[in-house]
Amino acid sequence: MQMNTPPRSSIRLTRRGRIVLIATGAVVAGTAVAVPLLTLGGEEETKPTALVIPEGWRAAQVYSAVDKALELPPGATRKSLAKAHLKLPNDAEGNPEGYLFPATYPLPEKATPESLLAYMVDTANKKFNGAPIAAGAQRNAMNVYQAVTIASIVQAEAATKADMGKVARVIFNRLERGMPLQMDSTINYALGRSTLTTSLDDTRLDSPYNSYQRMGLPPTPIANPGEEALRAAINPTPGDWLYFVTVKPGDTRFTADYAEHQRNVAEFNAQQKRSAQPGK
């Protein structure tokens, strides 16, 4: 509760949600969990040969995708974590969130949950510990794990790639001013959901991921960010912004003025109300 932060009962910092539809083992609207299964004539269905992990997926989604790709019972991949011996930073405390790097991974005949998760983490380490990311993190007075955490929030919050640098700047500006981040995406992560609406009760959630109540970064990344989000996290766009809201698709407004932000939020709420009306 900073003196320079408006009351939580009235503030709403961000507006970002994702709707993912899953059908027949593939993600609808732009990305696929794995190479689709094809049936030719009377032939048996062929197994997928690759697994695609989209940017911004949470670890839970990755586990589920691995289960499906390897035809394992639900929860099998999550249970395999203890014996996967993943090469994670000490700050992660064994939690691979943020380090299951988004990419296309081959599915050899002898693939196991452990081998796939290790491949993802090894890929992340190569990306994160290379000169650009590691040096960029140091330049911004943070370690690589903190940079990945910021990138995961950027990935969840930014409506477009063009907005990523601005979202990162809002995060830095708030941290530097001792303000809570107040990001809806961290609450969504705590509740295991993706939604467009955060209620006042949600902001009172007792969780270390409640960035309305807790200061600083969440204890872990909240998703697995891609390279664009990582670049934004170490090279935030110059600006004085403290607030942003996506009023409608393609219209995200950043400002340092709280009164202006309130007007933007009011317009967002009106837009949501119109969209909810029948026939809209």
KEKE-3310 file (N, C-alpha, C; in steps of 0.2 Angstrom, whole numbers, plus 5000, padded with zeros to 4 digits):
npx = (5004:5006:5009:5009:5000:4984:4968:4965:4952:4947:4957:4962:4974:4978:4972:4970:4968:4967:4959:4958:4954:4952:4953:4951:4964:4972:4976:4964:4963:4976:4988:4996:4995:5002:5008:4994:4984:4983:4972:4972:4962:4959:4969:4978:4978:4992:5005:5009:5023:5030:5030:5022:5025:5017:5021:5019:5012:5007:5016:5007:4999:5008:5012:5001:5000:5011:5007:4996:5003:5011:5003:4999:4993:4982:4991:5003:5015:5017:5020:5032:5042:5050:5060:5066:5077:5080:5089:5088:5088:5094:5085:5073:5069:5066:5054:5049:5042:5042:5054:5051:5054:5046:5044:5046:5047:5055:5047:5053:5053:5056:5053:5051:5042:5052:5063:5058:5054:5067:5074:5067:5070:5084:5085:5079:5089:5100:5095:5093:5104:5114:5124:5116:5103:5108:5117:5109:5100:5109:5112:5101:5101:5096:5094:5095:5084:5074:5073:5067:5055:5049:5048:5038:5027:5025:5023:5010:5002:5004:4995:4999:5014:5021:5017:5024:5037:5032:5024:5033:5041:5031:5031:5044:5044:5035:5041:5052:5047:5042:5029:5015:5013:5001:4995:4983:4986:4994:4986:4977:4985:4987:4975:4973:4967:4961:4955:4945:4941:4944:4939:4935:4935:4944:4956:4959:4964:4973:4988:5005:5006:4997:4998:4992:4992:5004:5021:5033:5041:5032:5034:5038:5040:5025:5022:5028:5039:5041:5054:5052:5046:5056:5066:5060:5059:5072:5075:5066:5054:5057:5049:5036:5026:5013:5002:4991:4978:4969:4957:4950:4952:4967:4969:4977:4980:4992:4998:5004:4996:4984:4970:4968:4969:4959:4948:4950:4948:4935:4930:4934:4926:4913:4914:4915:4902:4894:4898:4893:4880:4865:4866:4877)
npy = (4994:5009:5026:5033:5027:5024:5020:5003:4999:5006:5006:4999:4991:4983:4975:4961:4945:4928:4917:4900:4887:4870:4856:4840:4837:4848:4865:4877:4891:4897:4890:4874:4860:4848:4839:4837:4822:4811:4802:4790:4783:4767:4766:4765:4778:4789:4792:4808:4817:4828:4840:4855:4869:4883:4901:4908:4898:4890:4880:4869:4867:4863:4851:4844:4843:4835:4823:4820:4819:4808:4799:4796:4793:4806:4818:4811:4817:4828:4821:4815:4824:4824:4814:4819:4827:4841:4855:4868:4885:4890:4898:4894:4883:4870:4871:4871:4882:4894:4890:4880:4880:4889:4881:4870:4853:4837:4821:4807:4789:4784:4793:4801:4808:4814:4816:4825:4836:4839:4843:4854:4863:4863:4869:4882:4886:4888:4898:4908:4910:4915:4928:4940:4940:4937:4947:4958:4957:4959:4972:4979:4978:4965:4947:4933:4925:4933:4942:4933:4930:4943:4944:4934:4939:4950:4943:4938:4949:4958:4964:4964:4961:4973:4980:4975:4980:4992:4987:4980:4992:4998:4989:4990:5004:5004:4995:5002:5013:5008:5003:4992:4979:4976:4967:4959:4947:4939:4936:4928:4917:4912:4908:4898:4901:4909:4925:4939:4947:4955:4954:4964:4956:4946:4953:4953:4941:4928:4925:4922:4926:4937:4951:4963:4964:4960:4965:4969:4957:4942:4925:4916:4914:4916:4910:4902:4912:4919:4923:4936:4942:4941:4949:4961:4962:4964:4975:4987:4998:5016:5027:5035:5028:5021:5014:5004:4999:4988:4993:4989:4976:4979:4992:4997:5007:5017:5026:5039:5046:5045:5049:5049:5036:5031:5035:5028:5015:5016:5017:5005:4996:5000:4996:4982:4980:4983:4973:4961:4962:4954:4949:4957)
npz = (5000:4994:4996:4985:4977:4970:4979:4981:4978:4968:4958:4942:4934:4923:4908:4902:4894:4889:4878:4876:4865:4865:4855:4850:4853:4848:4848:4845:4834:4829:4835:4837:4847:4844:4830:4819:4820:4807:4796:4784:4772:4776:4785:4801:4813:4813:4824:4832:4826:4831:4844:4848:4858:4862:4864:4880:4886:4901:4913:4917:4906:4897:4903:4901:4887:4884:4890:4882:4869:4871:4874:4888:4904:4911:4921:4922:4917:4925:4937:4934:4936:4948:4945:4934:4934:4931:4925:4933:4938:4955:4961:4956:4963:4960:4952:4936:4929:4917:4911:4902:4887:4874:4859:4844:4846:4843:4843:4846:4845:4857:4866:4882:4896:4905:4896:4887:4894:4899:4888:4884:4895:4894:4882:4885:4895:4886:4878:4888:4896:4887:4879:4876:4883:4897:4899:4897:4907:4918:4915:4919:4932:4938:4940:4929:4931:4937:4926:4917:4924:4923:4909:4908:4913:4904:4893:4896:4897:4887:4873:4860:4850:4848:4859:4870:4874:4880:4891:4898:4902:4911:4921:4926:4930:4940:4949:4952:4959:4970:4970:4970:4958:4953:4943:4933:4927:4936:4946:4939:4936:4949:4952:4942:4929:4914:4911:4907:4917:4932:4949:4963:4975:4970:4970:4983:4986:4995:4992:4986:4973:4971:4965:4968:4981:4986:4986:4974:4962:4957:4965:4956:4938:4928:4917:4901:4893:4877:4864:4860:4871:4881:4875:4877:4890:4894:4887:4889:4882:4882:4893:4903:4909:4920:4920:4911:4899:4889:4879:4868:4856:4848:4853:4865:4879:4886:4900:4911:4920:4932:4932:4919:4916:4923:4915:4903:4908:4911:4899:4893:4902:4897:4884:4886:4892:4881:4872:4879:4877:4870:4853:4850)
capx = (5000:5010:5006:5008:4996:4977:4965:4964:4945:4946:4962:4963:4980:4979:4967:4973:4966:4968:4954:4961:4950:4956:4948:4955:4972:4975:4973:4961:4965:4983:4993:4994:4998:5006:5006:4988:4984:4980:4969:4971:4958:4958:4975:4978:4981:4999:5007:5012:5031:5033:5026:5023:5024:5016:5023:5014:5009:5009:5018:5002:4997:5014:5012:4995:5001:5015:5003:4992:5007:5014:4997:5000:4987:4983:4995:5009:5021:5018:5022:5039:5046:5055:5065:5068:5083:5080:5094:5085:5092:5092:5079:5067:5067:5063:5048:5051:5038:5046:5059:5049:5054:5041:5047:5044:5051:5053:5045:5056:5050:5058:5052:5048:5041:5058:5067:5055:5055:5074:5075:5064:5074:5090:5084:5079:5096:5104:5093:5093:5111:5118:5126:5111:5099:5111:5120:5103:5098:5114:5112:5095:5101:5093:5097:5091:5077:5070:5071:5062:5049:5046:5046:5032:5021:5025:5020:5003:4999:5004:4990:5003:5021:5022:5016:5028:5042:5029:5022:5039:5042:5027:5033:5050:5043:5032:5046:5057:5043:5039:5022:5013:5013:4994:4994:4978:4989:4997:4980:4974:4989:4986:4968:4973:4962:4962:4949:4946:4938:4947:4935:4938:4937:4950:4962:4960:4966:4979:4992:5011:5005:4993:5002:4989:4993:5011:5026:5039:5039:5029:5039:5041:5037:5018:5021:5034:5039:5045:5060:5050:5045:5062:5069:5056:5061:5079:5076:5060:5053:5058:5043:5035:5019:5012:4995:4988:4972:4967:4950:4947:4957:4971:4968:4979:4982:4997:4998:5007:4991:4979:4964:4967:4968:4952:4943:4951:4945:4928:4928:4934:4920:4907:4915:4913:4895:4891:4899:4889:4873:4863:4866:4883)
capy = (5000:5014:5033:5036:5022:5025:5015:4997:4998:5010:5005:4993:4992:4980:4972:4956:4938:4924:4912:4895:4882:4864:4851:4834:4837:4853:4871:4881:4899:4899:4886:4867:4856:4844:4838:4833:4815:4810:4795:4790:4777:4762:4765:4767:4785:4789:4796:4814:4817:4834:4844:4862:4873:4890:4906:4910:4892:4888:4873:4864:4866:4859:4844:4840:4842:4830:4817:4818:4817:4802:4794:4794:4795:4813:4819:4807:4821:4831:4816:4813:4830:4822:4810:4822:4830:4847:4859:4874:4889:4889:4902:4891:4878:4864:4873:4873:4887:4899:4887:4875:4885:4888:4879:4864:4848:4831:4816:4801:4783:4782:4799:4801:4815:4817:4818:4831:4842:4841:4846:4861:4866:4864:4875:4888:4888:4890:4905:4913:4911:4918:4935:4945:4940:4938:4954:4963:4957:4962:4979:4981:4976:4959:4941:4930:4922:4939:4944:4928:4932:4949:4942:4930:4944:4954:4938:4937:4955:4962:4962:4963:4961:4980:4983:4971:4984:4997:4983:4979:4998:4999:4985:4993:5010:5002:4992:5008:5018:5005:5002:4985:4978:4976:4964:4954:4940:4935:4933:4923:4912:4909:4904:4893:4903:4915:4928:4946:4951:4954:4957:4967:4950:4943:4957:4951:4934:4927:4921:4926:4928:4942:4957:4969:4964:4959:4970:4966:4951:4935:4921:4912:4916:4914:4907:4901:4917:4918:4927:4943:4945:4941:4955:4967:4962:4967:4982:4990:5005:5022:5030:5036:5025:5017:5011:5002:4995:4986:4995:4984:4974:4984:4998:4997:5014:5018:5033:5040:5049:5040:5051:5047:5029:5029:5036:5023:5009:5017:5016:4998:4993:5001:4992:4975:4979:4982:4966:4956:4962:4950:4952:4960)
capz = (5000:4994:4997:4978:4973:4971:4982:4977:4977:4962:4953:4938:4930:4916:4905:4897:4895:4884:4877:4872:4864:4863:4852:4847:4854:4845:4850:4839:4834:4828:4837:4838:4852:4841:4823:4820:4818:4801:4795:4777:4771:4782:4789:4807:4814:4814:4830:4830:4826:4835:4849:4848:4864:4860:4869:4885:4890:4908:4914:4918:4899:4894:4905:4898:4880:4884:4892:4876:4864:4873:4876:4895:4908:4914:4927:4922:4916:4931:4942:4932:4938:4953:4942:4927:4936:4927:4926:4934:4943:4962:4963:4954:4968:4957:4948:4929:4926:4914:4908:4897:4882:4868:4852:4841:4849:4840:4847:4844:4847:4864:4870:4889:4899:4907:4891:4883:4899:4900:4881:4885:4900:4891:4877:4889:4897:4881:4876:4894:4898:4882:4881:4875:4889:4903:4899:4897:4914:4922:4914:4922:4939:4940:4938:4923:4933:4937:4919:4914:4927:4920:4903:4908:4914:4898:4888:4897:4898:4881:4868:4854:4851:4848:4866:4875:4877:4885:4897:4902:4905:4916:4927:4929:4933:4946:4954:4954:4963:4976:4969:4968:4951:4951:4936:4933:4925:4941:4950:4935:4937:4956:4952:4937:4925:4910:4911:4905:4922:4939:4953:4970:4979:4967:4972:4990:4986:4999:4987:4984:4966:4971:4964:4970:4988:4987:4983:4970:4957:4960:4967:4950:4932:4928:4910:4898:4888:4870:4864:4860:4878:4884:4873:4880:4898:4895:4883:4889:4879:4886:4894:4911:4910:4926:4919:4904:4898:4882:4879:4863:4852:4844:4856:4872:4881:4891:4903:4918:4923:4935:4930:4912:4916:4925:4909:4899:4911:4910:4892:4893:4905:4893:4879:4888:4893:4875:4869:4882:4875:4864:4846:4849)
cpx = (5004:5006:5004:5003:4989:4974:4964:4957:4943:4951:4961:4969:4980:4972:4969:4971:4966:4962:4957:4956:4953:4951:4953:4962:4975:4972:4970:4963:4973:4988:4991:4998:5004:5004:5000:4988:4980:4977:4968:4968:4957:4964:4974:4980:4988:5000:5010:5020:5034:5028:5027:5021:5023:5019:5017:5010:5011:5012:5013:4999:5002:5013:5006:4996:5006:5012:4999:4997:5010:5009:4998:4994:4988:4987:5002:5015:5022:5022:5030:5044:5052:5061:5068:5075:5084:5085:5091:5089:5090:5086:5073:5064:5063:5057:5051:5047:5043:5052:5057:5048:5050:5045:5044:5049:5049:5051:5047:5052:5050:5057:5049:5046:5047:5062:5065:5056:5062:5076:5073:5068:5081:5090:5083:5085:5100:5102:5094:5100:5116:5119:5120:5106:5102:5114:5114:5100:5102:5113:5106:5095:5097:5096:5093:5084:5072:5068:5066:5055:5045:5044:5039:5026:5020:5021:5012:4999:4998:4999:4994:5010:5024:5022:5020:5033:5038:5026:5028:5041:5038:5029:5039:5049:5039:5036:5050:5053:5041:5032:5021:5012:5005:4992:4989:4981:4991:4991:4977:4978:4988:4980:4968:4968:4965:4956:4950:4944:4942:4942:4938:4940:4943:4957:4964:4963:4973:4983:4999:5011:5000:4997:4999:4990:5000:5016:5031:5036:5036:5035:5042:5038:5030:5017:5028:5035:5043:5051:5058:5049:5051:5066:5066:5058:5067:5080:5069:5060:5054:5051:5041:5028:5019:5006:4994:4982:4971:4959:4947:4953:4961:4971:4970:4982:4986:4997:5001:5002:4985:4972:4962:4966:4961:4947:4944:4948:4938:4926:4929:4928:4914:4908:4913:4906:4891:4892:4895:4882:4871:4863:4873:4889)
cpy = (5006:5021:5035:5031:5023:5019:5009:4996:5001:5008:4999:4994:4989:4977:4967:4949:4935:4918:4906:4889:4876:4859:4846:4835:4843:4860:4875:4888:4900:4894:4879:4864:4852:4843:4834:4826:4814:4803:4795:4783:4773:4762:4768:4774:4784:4794:4803:4814:4823:4837:4851:4865:4880:4895:4907:4904:4892:4881:4868:4863:4862:4852:4840:4839:4836:4823:4815:4816:4810:4797:4791:4796:4803:4814:4815:4812:4825:4827:4814:4819:4828:4818:4813:4825:4836:4852:4866:4878:4888:4892:4899:4886:4872:4865:4875:4879:4892:4896:4881:4879:4884:4886:4872:4858:4841:4826:4809:4795:4782:4788:4798:4808:4818:4819:4824:4837:4844:4845:4853:4865:4868:4869:4881:4891:4891:4897:4910:4915:4914:4925:4940:4945:4941:4945:4959:4963:4960:4970:4983:4979:4970:4953:4938:4928:4928:4942:4939:4929:4938:4948:4938:4934:4948:4949:4938:4943:4959:4960:4961:4963:4969:4983:4980:4976:4989:4993:4982:4986:5000:4995:4988:4999:5009:5000:4998:5013:5015:5004:4995:4985:4979:4973:4958:4947:4936:4932:4927:4916:4908:4905:4899:4895:4908:4919:4936:4950:4949:4958:4960:4961:4946:4947:4956:4944:4933:4922:4926:4929:4934:4949:4964:4970:4964:4963:4966:4961:4945:4930:4917:4915:4913:4911:4905:4906:4915:4923:4935:4946:4945:4947:4961:4968:4965:4974:4985:4997:5011:5025:5031:5032:5021:5013:5009:4998:4994:4988:4991:4982:4979:4991:4998:5004:5014:5025:5033:5044:5045:5042:5049:5040:5027:5030:5031:5016:5010:5015:5008:4994:4994:4997:4984:4974:4979:4975:4961:4956:4957:4953:4956:4956)
cpz = (5000:4994:4990:4974:4975:4975:4978:4975:4970:4956:4949:4933:4923:4914:4900:4899:4889:4884:4873:4871:4862:4861:4849:4847:4851:4847:4844:4840:4834:4830:4838:4844:4849:4834:4823:4817:4812:4800:4787:4775:4777:4786:4796:4808:4816:4821:4828:4830:4829:4839:4849:4854:4862:4866:4873:4888:4897:4908:4914:4911:4896:4896:4902:4891:4880:4885:4885:4870:4865:4875:4883:4899:4911:4920:4927:4921:4922:4937:4940:4934:4943:4950:4936:4928:4931:4929:4927:4939:4950:4964:4961:4959:4966:4952:4941:4926:4923:4910:4903:4890:4876:4862:4850:4843:4845:4845:4844:4847:4855:4869:4877:4891:4901:4902:4887:4888:4899:4893:4882:4889:4897:4886:4880:4892:4892:4879:4882:4896:4893:4883:4881:4881:4896:4904:4900:4904:4919:4921:4917:4929:4942:4937:4932:4925:4934:4930:4916:4917:4924:4913:4903:4909:4908:4893:4889:4896:4891:4876:4861:4855:4852:4855:4871:4878:4882:4891:4901:4906:4911:4922:4930:4933:4940:4951:4957:4959:4969:4976:4968:4961:4948:4944:4937:4931:4931:4945:4945:4936:4944:4956:4946:4931:4920:4909:4909:4911:4929:4944:4960:4974:4976:4970:4980:4992:4991:4995:4986:4977:4966:4971:4966:4978:4990:4983:4979:4965:4961:4961:4961:4944:4932:4921:4907:4892:4882:4870:4863:4867:4882:4882:4876:4887:4899:4892:4883:4885:4883:4887:4902:4913:4916:4925:4912:4904:4891:4882:4874:4859:4847:4847:4864:4873:4887:4894:4910:4923:4925:4932:4923:4911:4918:4919:4904:4901:4910:4903:4890:4896:4900:4887:4880:4889:4886:4871:4872:4880:4870:4858:4845:4847)
residu = (MET:GLN:MET:ASN:THR:PRO:PRO:ARG:SER:SER:ILE:ARG:LEU:THR:ARG:ARG:GLY:ARG:ILE:VAL:LEU:ILE:ALA:THR:GLY:ALA:VAL:VAL:ALA:GLY:THR:ALA:VAL:ALA:VAL:PRO:LEU:LEU:THR:LEU:GLY:GLY:GLU:GLU:GLU:THR:LYS:PRO:THR:ALA:LEU:VAL:ILE:PRO:GLU:GLY:TRP:ARG:ALA:ALA:GLN:VAL:TYR:SER:ALA:VAL:ASP:LYS:ALA:LEU:GLU:LEU:PRO:PRO:GLY:ALA:THR:ARG:LYS:SER:LEU:ALA:LYS:ALA:HIS:LEU:LYS:LEU:PRO:ASN:ASP:ALA:GLU:GLY:ASN:PRO:GLU:GLY:TYR:LEU:PHE:PRO:ALA:THR:TYR:PRO:LEU:PRO:GLU:LYS:ALA:THR:PRO:GLU:SER:LEU:LEU:ALA:TYR:MET:VAL:ASP:THR:ALA:ASN:LYS:LYS:PHE:ASN:GLY:ALA:PRO:ILE:ALA:ALA:GLY:ALA:GLN:ARG:ASN:ALA:MET:ASN:VAL:TYR:GLN:ALA:VAL:THR:ILE:ALA:SER:ILE:VAL:GLN:ALA:GLU:ALA:ALA:THR:LYS:ALA:ASP:MET:GLY:LYS:VAL:ALA:ARG:VAL:ILE:PHE:ASN:ARG:LEU:GLU:ARG:GLY:MET:PRO:LEU:GLN:MET:ASP:SER:THR:ILE:ASN:TYR:ALA:LEU:GLY:ARG:SER:THR:LEU:THR:THR:SER:LEU:ASP:ASP:THR:ARG:LEU:ASP:SER:PRO:TYR:ASN:SER:TYR:GLN:ARG:MET:GLY:LEU:PRO:PRO:THR:PRO:ILE:ALA:ASN:PRO:GLY:GLU:GLU:ALA:LEU:ARG:ALA:ALA:ILE:ASN:PRO:THR:PRO:GLY:ASP:TRP:LEU:TYR:PHE:VAL:THR:VAL:LYS:PRO:GLY:ASP:THR:ARG:PHE:THR:ALA:ASP:TYR:ALA:GLU:HIS:GLN:ARG:ASN:VAL:ALA:GLU:PHE:ASN:ALA:GLN:GLN:LYS:ARG:SER:ALA:GLN:PRO:GLY:LYS)
# end
